[in-house]
Amino acid sequence: MPEFLIMEWLGKPVWMWTAFLSLVVFLLAFDLGVLNKKDKELGVKESLFLSAFYIGIAVLFGAYIWWSYETGLLVTQDGSHAGIAYFTGFFIEKSLSIDNVFVISLIFSYFAIPRKYQYRALVWGIIGVIVLRGIMIALGAALVQEYAWMLYIFGAFLIATGIKMLLVPESDPDIEKNPLVRFLRNHMRVTNRLHEQHFFVREPDPKTGRIVTWATPLFLALVVINVADLIFAVDSVPAIFAITTDTFVVYTANIMAILGLRALYFALAAMVHRFHYLKYALALVLVFIGGKIFWNQIMGKLDPTISLGVTLALIVGGIVFSLWKTKNEQAAISG
């Protein structure tokens, strides 16, 4: 093995990062080049099948992380169990991302993006997420390593966010008044109509007649979706740092959860209202994870299997209750 591959970067050998990123690149290339070679509307059945495929890949990767930790091949920076931390972070990120579906749906509706072009935009969006999440996680890791007390800031933030989710009613974001959308429209040439799957087109400037580059509404939608994901990451990244400060585990759990969300979007977008009560379970998860930081300091380290069990119980309970409650409400409306 070349010497540079065994050098450490962010606490892990370069070959580990290279192997993981190679897997991500392969999945994205397979997605764009094979599964979505021709733009088409992704049906619910195909969406669920593709989501199951991505979840399967994430679980297999998590099993490898677990095995690597148990055999000593992977040593975490903070001594946490890599496998348990990975799956806890994966489930939290996956669940928090369901809120993303509603916002993404609103963005596509505002820009009038047909369903057959949405999937390609989402797959390209994940490329931006990989970079942006990487930057956020690297900065978070640097802060935690340099200033250990930052974990308490993360914990307090998670508790405050969870309480806010429990008490403050939800409101639809007003995309028309979004400062980013207004800034892009004021500082870029943007066409008034779509040009199929293209993000940019070359067209004449109505004032000068010169052929210039124009952004399309699909590009604006892509930018707004990535910024929205970055805002959601403000909750999810501290949540997983509260579980483990190992940069590799934090990053891989985040990216593996997000990869499948793009496929799951088409199944969830039509029924996202059925998960209305999940937000309360997620709020309790955030409060629990944030409180665990202070518990570990005052009472001693909580068994990670308990943390995983409580997280799973809250998330699964929230999903089941949401589906049951909204089914009853829908039946009452229909009756």
N, C-alpha and C positions, 0 to 999 in steps of 0.2 A: 504493500500500500504506500503511495507517495507520502512523503513526510508532511506536506501541508494539510493532508486530509485528517491527520491525527492531532493537528494543532487545535487548541480550544478556542471557541468563539461563543461568547455569552454562556459560558459554563459547560459547553458540550463540544465534543470533537466535530470538526468541520464535516466529516463524512456523514454524521447523523443529520445535520441540517441539509446537506446536499441530497441525501436519500429522501428525506421528507418532501423537500421542495420539488424534487424530480417527480415524486408521486403526484403532487398537486398539479404540476405542469402537464403530466400525462393525462390526468383526469379531465383537465380543462380542454386540452387538445382533442381528446376523445369526444368530449361533449360538443365542442364547436365543429370539429372536422368530420365526425361520424354521425352522432345522434342528432345534431342540429345543422347538418350540412345545407339543407334547404329550409328556409324559414317557413314554419307552419304553426298552427295553433296546437298547443300541447293539451291533450285531453286529460280528464281526471284520472282515468285508468293508467295512462302512460306516465302521468305525473307521480302517482303512487308507486308504480313499479320502479321508476328512476330514483325516487326518494328512498325506497327500500334498498336499492343498490348502494346508494351513498351511505346510508346508515350501516349497511353490512360492512362496507370498507372501513368506516370509522370504528366499528366494534372490533374488527380484525386488527386494526392498527392499535387500538387500546389493549387488546389481548397481547400484542407484541410488546407494548410498553410494560405491561404487567409482568410478562415473562422475563423481559430484560432486567427489570428491577429485582425480581426474585433470584435471578442467576448472577447478579452483580455486574452485568454488562452496563446497566444504566444506574448511576448514583445521583440522587437529587441533591440540589445545593443546600436545601434546608432539612434534609433527613426525612421528608414526608414520603409516604408510599406512593410511588409514581403512578401505579395502576389505579388506585382508588382516587387519587387527585385528578387524574385524567378523566375518568368517567363522571366524577362529581361535577367538574368544570364543563364537560360536554353536555350533560343533562341540563345544567343551569343555563348555559349559552343557548342551547336548542330551544328551551322553553321561553327565555327572554326574547328570542328572535321572532316568536309568533306575533308579538306586538308589531314587529317590522312589517309583517304582511299587510296589515291594515294601512299603514302609511304608504307602502309601495303601491298598493292598489289605488289610493287617492292620487298619488303622483302620476301614475299612468293615465288615470281618468282625466286629470287636469290637462295633460298634454295631448290627450286623445290618441294614445298609442294603441294600435290594434294588437290583439293577443298574439298574433303570429310573429310580431317583432319584439314582443316583451322578453321572451326567453333569451334571445341573443343579447339583448341589453343587460339582462341580469347576469349572464355568464361573463360578459366583459366587465361588469361591475365588480365581480368577485376578485378580479385582478387588482383593481384599485384597493379593495378591502384588504387583500393580502399585504400590500405595501403599507397602508395606513394603520392596520392593526399591528403590524410588525413594529412600526415607529412608536406607537402608543405603549406597547408591551415592553419594548426596549427601554423607553424612558421610565416606565413604571418600575422595571427591575432595577435600573440604575438608582432611582430614588430610594427604593426599599433597602438596597444594599448599602447605600451611603448614609441614609437616615432611617434607622430601624423604626423610629416612632411614626413614620409615614403610614405604617400598617394600621395604627390607631386612627389616623385620619381617614383611611379607607373604611375602617370599621364603622366609625361614626357617620360617614357619608352614606354607607349602605343602610344603616339603621334609619337615618333621616329620610332616605329615598323610599324605603319600605313603608314607613309611617305615612309619608305623603301619598303613596299609591293607595293606601288603605282609606285615607280621609278625604283626599281631593278628587272631585268628580272629573271624569275624562272629558276632553273637548277635542273636536276635530281641528287639525292644523289648517290654517288659512294659507294655502299655497300662493294665492294671488298676491298676498301682501308679504310674502317671504322675501327678506332683504337679498338673499342670494339670487333668487329668480330675477328680481328687479335689476340687480347689479349686472348679471349676465346679459340681460336684454339691452341694457344701456351701454355696455362696453363691447359687445360682439354683434356681428351681423348675423341675425337669426331669421331663417325662412319662416313663412307663415304656414307652410304645409310640410308634410313628411315626404321624404324621398326614399321610400322603402326602408331597407335596413341601414342606410348610410347615416353616419354621424356628421359628415361634412360633405358639401357639394360645391362645385365651381359654377357660378352663375354671374351674369352681368350686374354691375352696380347701376341702379336706376338713375343715379345722379351723373356718373362719369361714363357709363357704358363699358368700362373695363371689366374683364372677367376676374372675379375675386372669389375668395373662399367664404362660404357661409356655413354656420352651424345649423343643424336641424333641430326640431323639437325633441327628437330622440336623444341627441347629445345632452340637451338641457335636462331631460329626465334622468339620464345616466348620472350626471353631476349631482343633482339634488338627491338621488337615491344613495349615492356614496356618502354625501355629507350627513344624511339622515342616519346611515349606519354608524358613522363616526360618533354621532350624538348618543345613539343607543349603546355604543361601546363604553361610554362614560360610566354606565351602570355595570356592564358585564365584566369588564377588565378588572376593576377593583374587587368584584365578587370572586373571581377565580384566584386573584392574588391573596385573598383572605384564606384560601384553601391551601395554596402552595406558592412559594416565591420562585420556584424553578422555572426559568424562562422558557425552556424547551417544552415542558408540559403545558404551561399556560398558552403558548402560541399554538401548539398542535391541537389542543382541545378546542380552542377558539375557531381555528380554520376548518377543522373537520366538521364542526357543528354548522358553520356557515355554508360550506360547500353544498350540502344537501338541501339547504333552505330554498335555494333558487328553484329547484325542481318541485319541492313541496308547496311552493307559493301557489301554483296553479290548482292544486287540490284544496288548499286552505282559503284562497281568496274568496271563493263563493260561499264559504261557510264560516268565515272568521267570527261572525257574530255569535256562533255557537260556543266560542271560547271566552265569552265576556267575563265570566267569574274566575278564569284562570289568573287574572291579574292579582287577585287577592291572595292566592296561593303563592305567587311569585313574590309578592310583597312580604309575606311571612318568611320565605326563603331568604330574602335579602336581610331581613331583621335577624334571622337565625345565624346566617353566615357572619354578619357584622358583629353580633353579640359573641360569637365563638372566639373572636380575636381577644376580647376582654376576658372571657372565661378562661382561655388558655393561660393568660398572664396571672389571673387571680387564683384560680382553682387547680390549675395544672392542665396539660394537653388533653383535649377531648379525643377519644378513640375515633380515628378517621372513618371506621366502618359505621359508627353511629351517625357521623356527619352525613355520609353517603345515604344511609337509610332514611334519616329525617328528610333530607332533600328530595329523595325519590318519592317518599310517602306524601309529602306536600304537593309535589308536582302532579303525580298520578291522581291524588285525591282531588286536586283542583280541576284536572281535565275531566274526570268522571262526573264530578258535581256539576261542572259547566254543561256538559252534554245532557245530563239528566234534567237540570233546571231549565235550560233553554228549550228542551223538548216539551216539557210541561207548559212553558209559557207560549210556545208556538201552537200547541194543541188548544190552549185557552183562547188564543186569538182566532184560530180557525173555527172553533166552536161558536 
